Amino acid sequence: MSTFEQEDLWRSAKALSSDKAASTVLDRLEQRFIDEWRQSDPEDLGGRDAAYFMVRAIAAFRGELNALASEPDITRFNSRLKRAN
């Protein structure tokens, strides 16, 4: 991936990670699956697991998006550390 493409990807990730609509959608989905888990029959292990895994998937998505959005900051910080040594 070219430097320009990488920078464009970082900008897009940063914009998406701070976008109120995207955050609201993820919050709603997360709450929906938490509610599904809470209201599910304790005997419905498949349904409960599916809801749990969806909550985990949303958390993983948020984590990866935030990591991608902060890559340029981390890269700059690491570059400064290398120059200081």
Biopython code that builds the backbone (N, CA, C, O; Angstrom):
import numpy as np
from Bio.PDB.StructureBuilder import StructureBuilder

atoms = [
    (1, "MET", "N", (0.855, -1.172, 0.000)),
    (1, "MET", "CA", (0.000, 0.000, 0.000)),
    (1, "MET", "C", (0.902, 1.235, 0.000)),
    (1, "MET", "O", (1.861, 1.318, 0.768)),
    (2, "SER", "N", (0.581, 2.186, -0.867)),
    (2, "SER", "CA", (1.397, 3.395, -0.951)),
    (2, "SER", "C", (1.201, 4.254, 0.298)),
    (2, "SER", "O", (0.245, 4.074, 1.053)),
    (3, "THR", "N", (2.109, 5.172, 0.493)),
    (3, "THR", "CA", (2.031, 6.077, 1.642)),
    (3, "THR", "C", (0.739, 6.895, 1.590)),
    (3, "THR", "O", (0.076, 7.095, 2.608)),
    (4, "PHE", "N", (0.392, 7.363, 0.386)),
    (4, "PHE", "CA", (-0.840, 8.134, 0.227)),
    (4, "PHE", "C", (-2.059, 7.299, 0.610)),
    (4, "PHE", "O", (-2.945, 7.785, 1.313)),
    (5, "GLU", "N", (-2.110, 6.055, 0.155)),
    (5, "GLU", "CA", (-3.237, 5.176, 0.480)),
    (5, "GLU", "C", (-3.304, 4.902, 1.977)),
    (5, "GLU", "O", (-4.386, 4.862, 2.562)),
    (6, "GLN", "N", (-2.140, 4.713, 2.590)),
    (6, "GLN", "CA", (-2.089, 4.458, 4.034)),
    (6, "GLN", "C", (-2.595, 5.669, 4.810)),
    (6, "GLN", "O", (-3.371, 5.525, 5.755)),
    (7, "GLU", "N", (-2.159, 6.848, 4.418)),
    (7, "GLU", "CA", (-2.607, 8.065, 5.098)),
    (7, "GLU", "C", (-4.106, 8.279, 4.914)),
    (7, "GLU", "O", (-4.793, 8.713, 5.839)),
    (8, "ASP", "N", (-4.612, 7.977, 3.721)),
    (8, "ASP", "CA", (-6.047, 8.090, 3.464)),
    (8, "ASP", "C", (-6.826, 7.107, 4.340)),
    (8, "ASP", "O", (-7.887, 7.444, 4.867)),
    (9, "LEU", "N", (-6.303, 5.907, 4.489)),
    (9, "LEU", "CA", (-6.925, 4.902, 5.354)),
    (9, "LEU", "C", (-6.949, 5.383, 6.796)),
    (9, "LEU", "O", (-7.966, 5.247, 7.476)),
    (10, "TRP", "N", (-5.849, 5.943, 7.268)),
    (10, "TRP", "CA", (-5.793, 6.465, 8.640)),
    (10, "TRP", "C", (-6.799, 7.593, 8.848)),
    (10, "TRP", "O", (-7.484, 7.643, 9.869)),
    (11, "ARG", "N", (-6.885, 8.501, 7.866)),
    (11, "ARG", "CA", (-7.855, 9.607, 7.982)),
    (11, "ARG", "C", (-9.285, 9.068, 8.037)),
    (11, "ARG", "O", (-10.098, 9.528, 8.840)),
    (12, "SER", "N", (-9.583, 8.100, 7.187)),
    (12, "SER", "CA", (-10.920, 7.509, 7.182)),
    (12, "SER", "C", (-11.227, 6.831, 8.515)),
    (12, "SER", "O", (-12.326, 6.977, 9.051)),
    (13, "ALA", "N", (-10.265, 6.098, 9.044)),
    (13, "ALA", "CA", (-10.455, 5.412, 10.328)),
    (13, "ALA", "C", (-10.664, 6.415, 11.449)),
    (13, "ALA", "O", (-11.517, 6.216, 12.314)),
    (14, "LYS", "N", (-9.888, 7.494, 11.437)),
    (14, "LYS", "CA", (-10.026, 8.519, 12.474)),
    (14, "LYS", "C", (-11.409, 9.177, 12.379)),
    (14, "LYS", "O", (-12.057, 9.417, 13.397)),
    (15, "ALA", "N", (-11.853, 9.465, 11.154)),
    (15, "ALA", "CA", (-13.167, 10.085, 10.977)),
    (15, "ALA", "C", (-14.280, 9.138, 11.434)),
    (15, "ALA", "O", (-15.215, 9.563, 12.112)),
    (16, "LEU", "N", (-14.183, 7.871, 11.070)),
    (16, "LEU", "CA", (-15.202, 6.906, 11.454)),
    (16, "LEU", "C", (-15.209, 6.672, 12.962)),
    (16, "LEU", "O", (-16.272, 6.523, 13.564)),
    (17, "SER", "N", (-14.027, 6.638, 13.572)),
    (17, "SER", "CA", (-13.970, 6.384, 15.015)),
    (17, "SER", "C", (-14.541, 7.541, 15.827)),
    (17, "SER", "O", (-14.965, 7.344, 16.966)),
    (18, "SER", "N", (-14.557, 8.747, 15.255)),
    (18, "SER", "CA", (-15.104, 9.891, 15.984)),
    (18, "SER", "C", (-16.487, 10.301, 15.472)),
    (18, "SER", "O", (-17.041, 11.303, 15.923)),
    (19, "ASP", "N", (-17.045, 9.534, 14.534)),
    (19, "ASP", "CA", (-18.344, 9.837, 13.954)),
    (19, "ASP", "C", (-19.461, 9.474, 14.929)),
    (19, "ASP", "O", (-19.539, 8.338, 15.396)),
    (20, "LYS", "N", (-20.326, 10.442, 15.235)),
    (20, "LYS", "CA", (-21.411, 10.215, 16.195)),
    (20, "LYS", "C", (-22.421, 9.185, 15.698)),
    (20, "LYS", "O", (-22.914, 8.372, 16.480)),
    (21, "ALA", "N", (-22.727, 9.215, 14.416)),
    (21, "ALA", "CA", (-23.705, 8.261, 13.880)),
    (21, "ALA", "C", (-23.172, 6.835, 13.975)),
    (21, "ALA", "O", (-23.895, 5.929, 14.388)),
    (22, "ALA", "N", (-21.914, 6.630, 13.595)),
    (22, "ALA", "CA", (-21.320, 5.291, 13.673)),
    (22, "ALA", "C", (-21.280, 4.816, 15.126)),
    (22, "ALA", "O", (-21.587, 3.660, 15.419)),
    (23, "SER", "N", (-20.907, 5.702, 16.013)),
    (23, "SER", "CA", (-20.846, 5.350, 17.435)),
    (23, "SER", "C", (-22.232, 4.989, 17.970)),
    (23, "SER", "O", (-22.382, 4.041, 18.741)),
    (24, "THR", "N", (-23.236, 5.751, 17.555)),
    (24, "THR", "CA", (-24.608, 5.483, 17.993)),
    (24, "THR", "C", (-25.097, 4.133, 17.478)),
    (24, "THR", "O", (-25.740, 3.380, 18.209)),
    (25, "VAL", "N", (-24.790, 3.831, 16.220)),
    (25, "VAL", "CA", (-25.185, 2.536, 15.657)),
    (25, "VAL", "C", (-24.545, 1.402, 16.438)),
    (25, "VAL", "O", (-25.219, 0.433, 16.788)),
    (26, "LEU", "N", (-23.256, 1.510, 16.715)),
    (26, "LEU", "CA", (-22.568, 0.458, 17.472)),
    (26, "LEU", "C", (-23.123, 0.347, 18.887)),
    (26, "LEU", "O", (-23.293, -0.760, 19.397)),
    (27, "ASP", "N", (-23.407, 1.477, 19.526)),
    (27, "ASP", "CA", (-23.996, 1.456, 20.872)),
    (27, "ASP", "C", (-25.355, 0.764, 20.865)),
    (27, "ASP", "O", (-25.655, -0.040, 21.748)),
    (28, "ARG", "N", (-26.179, 1.081, 19.856)),
    (28, "ARG", "CA", (-27.508, 0.464, 19.770)),
    (28, "ARG", "C", (-27.415, -1.043, 19.545)),
    (28, "ARG", "O", (-28.124, -1.826, 20.177)),
    (29, "LEU", "N", (-26.520, -1.434, 18.625)),
    (29, "LEU", "CA", (-26.352, -2.868, 18.382)),
    (29, "LEU", "C", (-25.875, -3.586, 19.638)),
    (29, "LEU", "O", (-26.372, -4.658, 19.984)),
    (30, "GLU", "N", (-24.910, -2.982, 20.308)),
    (30, "GLU", "CA", (-24.383, -3.589, 21.525)),
    (30, "GLU", "C", (-25.481, -3.742, 22.568)),
    (30, "GLU", "O", (-25.609, -4.794, 23.195)),
    (31, "GLN", "N", (-26.265, -2.699, 22.749)),
    (31, "GLN", "CA", (-27.342, -2.764, 23.737)),
    (31, "GLN", "C", (-28.392, -3.795, 23.344)),
    (31, "GLN", "O", (-28.930, -4.496, 24.202)),
    (32, "ARG", "N", (-28.685, -3.889, 22.048)),
    (32, "ARG", "CA", (-29.673, -4.873, 21.577)),
    (32, "ARG", "C", (-29.218, -6.293, 21.926)),
    (32, "ARG", "O", (-30.009, -7.103, 22.408)),
    (33, "PHE", "N", (-27.940, -6.586, 21.680)),
    (33, "PHE", "CA", (-27.453, -7.937, 21.951)),
    (33, "PHE", "C", (-27.322, -8.207, 23.449)),
    (33, "PHE", "O", (-27.500, -9.342, 23.892)),
    (34, "ILE", "N", (-27.016, -7.185, 24.220)),
    (34, "ILE", "CA", (-26.994, -7.351, 25.675)),
    (34, "ILE", "C", (-28.403, -7.659, 26.177)),
    (34, "ILE", "O", (-28.596, -8.539, 27.015)),
    (35, "ASP", "N", (-29.385, -6.921, 25.652)),
    (35, "ASP", "CA", (-30.785, -7.172, 26.031)),
    (35, "ASP", "C", (-31.231, -8.569, 25.609)),
    (35, "ASP", "O", (-31.909, -9.264, 26.364)),
    (36, "GLU", "N", (-30.847, -8.977, 24.399)),
    (36, "GLU", "CA", (-31.187, -10.336, 23.941)),
    (36, "GLU", "C", (-30.606, -11.373, 24.882)),
    (36, "GLU", "O", (-31.277, -12.347, 25.223)),
    (37, "TRP", "N", (-29.387, -11.179, 25.298)),
    (37, "TRP", "CA", (-28.742, -12.128, 26.208)),
    (37, "TRP", "C", (-29.482, -12.157, 27.548)),
    (37, "TRP", "O", (-29.770, -13.227, 28.084)),
    (38, "ARG", "N", (-29.785, -10.974, 28.078)),
    (38, "ARG", "CA", (-30.463, -10.900, 29.377)),
    (38, "ARG", "C", (-31.856, -11.528, 29.346)),
    (38, "ARG", "O", (-32.287, -12.156, 30.313)),
    (39, "GLN", "N", (-32.549, -11.350, 28.225)),
    (39, "GLN", "CA", (-33.934, -11.815, 28.139)),
    (39, "GLN", "C", (-34.050, -13.242, 27.605)),
    (39, "GLN", "O", (-35.147, -13.794, 27.529)),
    (40, "SER", "N", (-32.936, -13.824, 27.244)),
    (40, "SER", "CA", (-32.998, -15.166, 26.662)),
    (40, "SER", "C", (-33.249, -16.215, 27.738)),
    (40, "SER", "O", (-32.954, -16.018, 28.917)),
    (41, "ASP", "N", (-33.789, -17.309, 27.299)),
    (41, "ASP", "CA", (-34.016, -18.459, 28.166)),
    (41, "ASP", "C", (-32.651, -19.031, 28.553)),
    (41, "ASP", "O", (-31.827, -19.274, 27.672)),
    (42, "PRO", "N", (-32.390, -19.251, 29.828)),
    (42, "PRO", "CA", (-31.102, -19.804, 30.257)),
    (42, "PRO", "C", (-30.768, -21.136, 29.585)),
    (42, "PRO", "O", (-29.601, -21.517, 29.491)),
    (43, "GLU", "N", (-31.794, -21.833, 29.123)),
    (43, "GLU", "CA", (-31.576, -23.112, 28.446)),
    (43, "GLU", "C", (-31.156, -22.932, 26.982)),
    (43, "GLU", "O", (-30.641, -23.865, 26.366)),
    (44, "ASP", "N", (-31.376, -21.732, 26.423)),
    (44, "ASP", "CA", (-31.046, -21.442, 25.020)),
    (44, "ASP", "C", (-29.567, -21.067, 24.914)),
    (44, "ASP", "O", (-29.219, -19.906, 24.702)),
    (45, "LEU", "N", (-28.718, -22.063, 25.063)),
    (45, "LEU", "CA", (-27.276, -21.796, 25.061)),
    (45, "LEU", "C", (-26.795, -21.232, 23.736)),
    (45, "LEU", "O", (-25.923, -20.363, 23.719)),
    (46, "GLY", "N", (-27.345, -21.708, 22.626)),
    (46, "GLY", "CA", (-26.933, -21.199, 21.318)),
    (46, "GLY", "C", (-27.264, -19.727, 21.146)),
    (46, "GLY", "O", (-26.437, -18.947, 20.673)),
    (47, "GLY", "N", (-28.472, -19.349, 21.529)),
    (47, "GLY", "CA", (-28.896, -17.955, 21.427)),
    (47, "GLY", "C", (-28.100, -17.048, 22.343)),
    (47, "GLY", "O", (-27.728, -15.936, 21.968)),
    (48, "ARG", "N", (-27.845, -17.531, 23.542)),
    (48, "ARG", "CA", (-27.073, -16.740, 24.506)),
    (48, "ARG", "C", (-25.631, -16.559, 24.024)),
    (48, "ARG", "O", (-25.060, -15.473, 24.124)),
    (49, "ASP", "N", (-25.057, -17.643, 23.501)),
    (49, "ASP", "CA", (-23.696, -17.555, 22.973)),
    (49, "ASP", "C", (-23.627, -16.605, 21.788)),
    (49, "ASP", "O", (-22.686, -15.819, 21.673)),
    (50, "ALA", "N", (-24.623, -16.675, 20.903)),
    (50, "ALA", "CA", (-24.633, -15.806, 19.726)),
    (50, "ALA", "C", (-24.673, -14.331, 20.150)),
    (50, "ALA", "O", (-23.944, -13.506, 19.600)),
    (51, "ALA", "N", (-25.520, -14.008, 21.121)),
    (51, "ALA", "CA", (-25.613, -12.625, 21.597)),
    (51, "ALA", "C", (-24.296, -12.194, 22.235)),
    (51, "ALA", "O", (-23.828, -11.079, 22.002)),
    (52, "TYR", "N", (-23.702, -13.065, 23.033)),
    (52, "TYR", "CA", (-22.417, -12.765, 23.675)),
    (52, "TYR", "C", (-21.325, -12.528, 22.632)),
    (52, "TYR", "O", (-20.545, -11.583, 22.745)),
    (53, "PHE", "N", (-21.277, -13.384, 21.625)),
    (53, "PHE", "CA", (-20.244, -13.242, 20.600)),
    (53, "PHE", "C", (-20.448, -11.970, 19.771)),
    (53, "PHE", "O", (-19.474, -11.372, 19.312)),
    (54, "MET", "N", (-21.685, -11.559, 19.578)),
    (54, "MET", "CA", (-21.934, -10.311, 18.859)),
    (54, "MET", "C", (-21.438, -9.107, 19.671)),
    (54, "MET", "O", (-20.859, -8.177, 19.111)),
    (55, "VAL", "N", (-21.665, -9.127, 20.983)),
    (55, "VAL", "CA", (-21.157, -8.047, 21.838)),
    (55, "VAL", "C", (-19.630, -8.016, 21.764)),
    (55, "VAL", "O", (-19.027, -6.946, 21.681)),
    (56, "ARG", "N", (-19.018, -9.188, 21.794)),
    (56, "ARG", "CA", (-17.555, -9.260, 21.687)),
    (56, "ARG", "C", (-17.068, -8.775, 20.325)),
    (56, "ARG", "O", (-16.029, -8.120, 20.233)),
    (57, "ALA", "N", (-17.819, -9.096, 19.264)),
    (57, "ALA", "CA", (-17.438, -8.663, 17.914)),
    (57, "ALA", "C", (-17.507, -7.144, 17.790)),
    (57, "ALA", "O", (-16.643, -6.532, 17.161)),
    (58, "ILE", "N", (-18.520, -6.539, 18.381)),
    (58, "ILE", "CA", (-18.637, -5.082, 18.348)),
    (58, "ILE", "C", (-17.463, -4.456, 19.096)),
    (58, "ILE", "O", (-16.891, -3.469, 18.634)),
    (59, "ALA", "N", (-17.104, -5.016, 20.236)),
    (59, "ALA", "CA", (-15.955, -4.506, 20.997)),
    (59, "ALA", "C", (-14.664, -4.669, 20.199)),
    (59, "ALA", "O", (-13.816, -3.777, 20.204)),
    (60, "ALA", "N", (-14.510, -5.797, 19.518)),
    (60, "ALA", "CA", (-13.311, -6.021, 18.700)),
    (60, "ALA", "C", (-13.252, -5.032, 17.541)),
    (60, "ALA", "O", (-12.184, -4.509, 17.224)),
    (61, "PHE", "N", (-14.395, -4.775, 16.909)),
    (61, "PHE", "CA", (-14.453, -3.805, 15.814)),
    (61, "PHE", "C", (-14.028, -2.427, 16.300)),
    (61, "PHE", "O", (-13.214, -1.755, 15.666)),
    (62, "ARG", "N", (-14.593, -2.013, 17.438)),
    (62, "ARG", "CA", (-14.220, -0.703, 18.001)),
    (62, "ARG", "C", (-12.725, -0.642, 18.310)),
    (62, "ARG", "O", (-12.063, 0.356, 18.026)),
    (63, "GLY", "N", (-12.207, -1.709, 18.889)),
    (63, "GLY", "CA", (-10.786, -1.739, 19.240)),
    (63, "GLY", "C", (-9.887, -1.647, 18.019)),
    (63, "GLY", "O", (-8.906, -0.903, 18.021)),
    (64, "GLU", "N", (-10.214, -2.395, 16.982)),
    (64, "GLU", "CA", (-9.408, -2.358, 15.756)),
    (64, "GLU", "C", (-9.518, -1.006, 15.061)),
    (64, "GLU", "O", (-8.527, -0.493, 14.541)),
    (65, "LEU", "N", (-10.709, -0.432, 15.049)),
    (65, "LEU", "CA", (-10.895, 0.878, 14.435)),
    (65, "LEU", "C", (-10.083, 1.937, 15.175)),
    (65, "LEU", "O", (-9.423, 2.766, 14.548)),
    (66, "ASN", "N", (-10.128, 1.912, 16.491)),
    (66, "ASN", "CA", (-9.354, 2.871, 17.278)),
    (66, "ASN", "C", (-7.855, 2.659, 17.112)),
    (66, "ASN", "O", (-7.093, 3.625, 17.074)),
    (67, "ALA", "N", (-7.431, 1.419, 17.013)),
    (67, "ALA", "CA", (-6.006, 1.133, 16.800)),
    (67, "ALA", "C", (-5.560, 1.668, 15.443)),
    (67, "ALA", "O", (-4.499, 2.281, 15.335)),
    (68, "LEU", "N", (-6.360, 1.440, 14.418)),
    (68, "LEU", "CA", (-6.023, 1.931, 13.082)),
    (68, "LEU", "C", (-6.018, 3.454, 13.055)),
    (68, "LEU", "O", (-5.151, 4.061, 12.425)),
    (69, "ALA", "N", (-6.972, 4.069, 13.729)),
    (69, "ALA", "CA", (-7.054, 5.533, 13.758)),
    (69, "ALA", "C", (-5.870, 6.154, 14.488)),
    (69, "ALA", "O", (-5.480, 7.280, 14.177)),
    (70, "SER", "N", (-5.297, 5.451, 15.442)),
    (70, "SER", "CA", (-4.185, 6.015, 16.212)),
    (70, "SER", "C", (-2.809, 5.581, 15.706)),
    (70, "SER", "O", (-1.794, 5.985, 16.274)),
    (71, "GLU", "N", (-2.755, 4.767, 14.650)),
    (71, "GLU", "CA", (-1.459, 4.332, 14.111)),
    (71, "GLU", "C", (-0.531, 5.482, 13.753)),
    (71, "GLU", "O", (0.654, 5.406, 14.074)),
    (72, "PRO", "N", (-1.007, 6.555, 13.098)),
    (72, "PRO", "CA", (-0.067, 7.627, 12.764)),
    (72, "PRO", "C", (0.532, 8.285, 14.000)),
    (72, "PRO", "O", (1.704, 8.660, 13.995)),
    (73, "ASP", "N", (-0.262, 8.427, 15.059)),
    (73, "ASP", "CA", (0.253, 9.022, 16.298)),
    (73, "ASP", "C", (1.316, 8.125, 16.910)),
    (73, "ASP", "O", (2.338, 8.612, 17.395)),
    (74, "ILE", "N", (1.083, 6.829, 16.891)),
    (74, "ILE", "CA", (2.045, 5.878, 17.447)),
    (74, "ILE", "C", (3.321, 5.874, 16.607)),
    (74, "ILE", "O", (4.427, 5.828, 17.147)),
    (75, "THR", "N", (3.160, 5.922, 15.288)),
    (75, "THR", "CA", (4.314, 5.943, 14.400)),
    (75, "THR", "C", (5.161, 7.186, 14.644)),
    (75, "THR", "O", (6.386, 7.100, 14.725)),
    (76, "ARG", "N", (4.509, 8.339, 14.760)),
    (76, "ARG", "CA", (5.249, 9.584, 15.034)),
    (76, "ARG", "C", (5.958, 9.504, 16.378)),
    (76, "ARG", "O", (7.113, 9.912, 16.493)),
    (77, "PHE", "N", (5.279, 8.984, 17.393)),
    (77, "PHE", "CA", (5.878, 8.864, 18.720)),
    (77, "PHE", "C", (7.107, 7.956, 18.673)),
    (77, "PHE", "O", (8.151, 8.288, 19.234)),
    (78, "ASN", "N", (6.979, 6.814, 18.006)),
    (78, "ASN", "CA", (8.103, 5.887, 17.907)),
    (78, "ASN", "C", (9.265, 6.496, 17.138)),
    (78, "ASN", "O", (10.425, 6.255, 17.472)),
    (79, "SER", "N", (8.964, 7.288, 16.105)),
    (79, "SER", "CA", (10.016, 7.952, 15.338)),
    (79, "SER", "C", (10.780, 8.933, 16.219)),
    (79, "SER", "O", (12.005, 9.021, 16.133)),
    (80, "ARG", "N", (10.069, 9.667, 17.060)),
    (80, "ARG", "CA", (10.738, 10.587, 17.976)),
    (80, "ARG", "C", (11.610, 9.855, 18.969)),
    (80, "ARG", "O", (12.693, 10.326, 19.314)),
    (81, "LEU", "N", (11.146, 8.697, 19.437)),
    (81, "LEU", "CA", (11.962, 7.918, 20.369)),
    (81, "LEU", "C", (13.250, 7.446, 19.704)),
    (81, "LEU", "O", (14.317, 7.488, 20.316)),
    (82, "LYS", "N", (13.156, 6.998, 18.451)),
    (82, "LYS", "CA", (14.341, 6.531, 17.733)),
    (82, "LYS", "C", (15.329, 7.656, 17.516)),
    (82, "LYS", "O", (16.537, 7.456, 17.640)),
    (83, "ARG", "N", (14.822, 8.854, 17.188)),
    (83, "ARG", "CA", (15.717, 10.016, 16.971)),
    (83, "ARG", "C", (16.382, 10.459, 18.262)),
    (83, "ARG", "O", (17.508, 10.956, 18.249)),
    (84, "ALA", "N", (15.681, 10.279, 19.381)),
    (84, "ALA", "CA", (16.219, 10.720, 20.671)),
    (84, "ALA", "C", (17.376, 9.826, 21.135)),
    (84, "ALA", "O", (18.232, 10.264, 21.903)),
    (85, "ASN", "N", (17.395, 8.590, 20.672)),
    (85, "ASN", "CA", (18.460, 7.660, 21.107)),
    (85, "ASN", "C", (19.650, 7.777, 20.292)),
    (85, "ASN", "O", (20.630, 7.070, 20.526)),
]
sb = StructureBuilder()
sb.init_structure("model")
sb.init_model(0)
sb.init_chain("A")
sb.init_seg("    ")
for serial, (resi, resn, name, xyz) in enumerate(atoms, 1):
    if name == "N":
        sb.init_residue(resn, " ", resi, " ")
    sb.init_atom(name, np.array(xyz, "f"), 0.0, 1.0, " ", f" {name:<3s}", serial, name[0])
structure = sb.get_structure()
